Amino acid sequence: MEATLHALGEILVQALPTFFLVLLLFIYLRAMFFRPLERVLAERKEATEGARKKAAEALDRAQAKAAVYEEKIRAARNDLYREQEEIRRKLRDDQSAQIAAARQSADAAVKQAKAQIALEAAQAKASLAANSQLLADQITKAILQRRPA
């Protein structure tokens, strides 16, 4: 057993330089490779997260501007529809007024025409009444002149 322990001790003594070389290599790699790599990765992560935050903020601002823009468009459309409706209402009112005026003038023209026709009919009746007696006298004369007495 002593020989085994002595052999293990020799193996351990022979392994010590390898152990120290590995430890020295670990410290060297950590100082020269891993720390700068971690620093670069941390900076990259900060830059990426910063860019993501900026992109998210820009997206939020864009959505807010889009919402404001859409609200302005909606308000403009409502104003336009309101103005169009007001114009239509005015046109309908004007059209109704023109129709009423046309009806009044047509009614006045019809009344005037009826009065004119009634006047002409009265004149024709008076003329016929005056002429009927004259015609009767002429017919009577003509009949009496043809008869031999």
Protein Blocks (a to p, Z undefined) as FASTA:
>chain_A
ZZmmmmmmmmmmmmmmmmmmmmmmmmmmmmmmmmmmmmmmmmmmmmmmmmmmmmmmmmmm
mmmmmmmmmmmmmmmmmmmmmmmmmmmmmmmmmmmmmmmmmmmmmmmmmmmmmmmmmmmm
mmmmmmmmmmmmmmmmmmmmmmmmmpcZZ
